[in-house]
Amino acid sequence: MGHNPSGGTLIRLAAQTFRCSAAVAWLSRAKLAALALLLALQTVAHTLWAIDQPELTAKIDAHLSHAWSDASLPAPLPASDATFLRRVMLDLVGRIPTANETRTFLDDRDPHKRAQLIVRLLETPTHLREQARFWRKSWMPQTETPQFAPLARPAEAWLLDAIARRQPLNTIAQQLLAPQRISPQSKGSTNSATFEDAPRSFLAISQYQPELIAANASRAFLGVNLDCAQCHDHPFSRWSQEEFWQTAAFFVRTDAGTEAAAGELKIKIPNSDRVVEAKLFTAETLEWPEQPNRDSGREMFAAWATSPSNRLFARAIVNRLWAKYFGRGIVEPLDDLSDENKPTHPELLDELERALVASDFDARLLIASIVNSRAYQGADDSATRASEGADFPYFTSPAARLLNAEQLDISLHVAAGIPWERAEESVSYDRSERESFLDRFQDDSTRAATRSIPQSLTLMNGSLIARVTDPKSSPAVLAIADAPFLGPTEQLESLFLMTLNRFPTMSEQQILSKYLDPTTNSDARRRTISHLLWALLNSSEFQIVP
């Protein structure tokens, strides 16, 4: 895939990232060193996929170009370098670029700089952490709730470890559905506290109840919403109540030791006299092991669900990744991959599904291909979307999205000149402040057009915004206000580059430069810079992944 940084660079990056990541409490020094070494050894100049990234990107472009032509839509213009840089860094590493990174990229005249940047970002430990967080939220959204929040950090650390070891996504999912070790002490607990127990987090969020495991597993891993069939036949899809409970029967653990034959996996449908046996809702049949054990039902379902031959699993992965980078899936909603809910681009979904399976469920191929595509790198098309409606299905560019809680938290630190890797070392760092901030921004969908009133008030008056704009201690404020070689023009440029990742327009220069008087004393300059920084951080532009 091109650029191949040295092992020393990767180990240093891994140490910086993992040292202060949410996962650090669950990783020993030995595991940290092993992760860094694995990353260094497994990052190669050319990844041996059955299909290479430029070929898959070309197929994405061809599918979408055909759709644009059929809809009489013009092909998208390319986004500016500034827009692309901000977009791809937020999407791949979960933060905005620094002012220095922005200047360097904008000054680079290499025509291949975008592809080179993508390769570099995909090779960073920060991207691995972003992927771990994404799959934890996608597969276990319940960990965002207070009841199951204690499971989030160990689960994410376990996912990070698995992703860093290049385990295929279907292998990771299979381990979550059928973890090899479930101790009697673990069952029923919703407060996992060890890295080793983290794989059982998926069962824990389902409270070890067969019907909840069935509903959560089908939704998270297969993109199928069986929930509505729990009490009655699904009103809009073909799933029946009997099929729901047949699925739940896979997760009934018998008390017969090693003698759990397929026929013993039975469950009674509530409020009825019917008892059903474990059976796949797709009408496929399974070959049971000759010597089944207590966990055979769960293991059989997990093996079937994550098999390369199970199109639902691969399509669900593809659809979730596409939605992550474009703001909406090829199929919406993401948990309704039913025959009745047709994809907007069926041939494209088929193409990406085949590529994912051929890559041995390596998400890097899909991600690299998507973010290198013409559509992902397209200029903002919000005017077209507004005229066509919210369900505009043509993907002429990513839909603008609000920064999620973690992106916003980290980006505020980066904009203020506080490197996120060292945020926890800051004397002013307050862990409870961060958790409170994340809780405030965690629940609302990033697809919303604006922040809620409580969120807006937090951004205007909260302790975090006060700290990062403090005229007496903010690194950004002090660096800009006290630099003797920066005049008003350069000060504004620095503020815009570190917050909005672009240069100010001429009108912005004219309006704002009058507030910057180089003849005032240092305290007055700091207050002015602080106020301007506060205004930029509270602007709608800062809140958006463009």
Sequence and secondary structure as in RCSB ss.txt:
>XXXX:A:sequence
MGHNPSGGTLIRLAAQTFRCSAAVAWLSRAKLAALALLLALQTVAHTLWAIDQPELTAKIDAHLSHAWSDASLPA
PLPASDATFLRRVMLDLVGRIPTANETRTFLDDRDPHKRAQLIVRLLETPTHLREQARFWRKSWMPQTETPQFAP
LARPAEAWLLDAIARRQPLNTIAQQLLAPQRISPQSKGSTNSATFEDAPRSFLAISQYQPELIAANASRAFLGVN
LDCAQCHDHPFSRWSQEEFWQTAAFFVRTDAGTEAAAGELKIKIPNSDRVVEAKLFTAETLEWPEQPNRDSGREM
FAAWATSPSNRLFARAIVNRLWAKYFGRGIVEPLDDLSDENKPTHPELLDELERALVASDFDARLLIASIVNSRA
YQGADDSATRASEGADFPYFTSPAARLLNAEQLDISLHVAAGIPWERAEESVSYDRSERESFLDRFQDDSTRAAT
RSIPQSLTLMNGSLIARVTDPKSSPAVLAIADAPFLGPTEQLESLFLMTLNRFPTMSEQQILSKYLDPTTNSDAR
RRTISHLLWALLNSSEFQIVP
>XXXX:A:secstr
      HHHHHHHHHHHHHTSTTGGG  HHHHHHHHHHHHHH  SS   SS HHHHHHHHHHHHHHHHHHTT   
  B  HHHHHHHHHHHHHSS   HHHHHHHHH   TTHHHHHHHHHHTSHHHHHHHHHHHHHHH GGGGSTTTGG
GHHHHHHHHHHHHHTT  HHHHHHHHHS S   TTTTT S    TTTGGGHHHHHTTT HHHHHHHHHHHHH   
 GGGTTS  SSSS  HHHHHHHHGGG   SSTT   GGG EEE TTSS EEE   TT       SS  TTHHHHH
HHHHHT TT HHHHHHHHHHHHHHHHSS SSSSTT   TTS  SSHHHHHHHHHHHHHTTS HHHHHHHHHTSTT
TTB   HHHHHHH TT  S SS   EE  HHHHHHHHHHHTT  GGGGGGSTT  HHHHHHHHHHHHSS TTSSS
  HHHHHHHHHSHHHHHHT TTT HHHHHHHH TT  HHHHHHHHHHHHTSS   HHHHHHHGGG  TTS HHHH
HHHHHHHHHHHHTSTTTTEE 
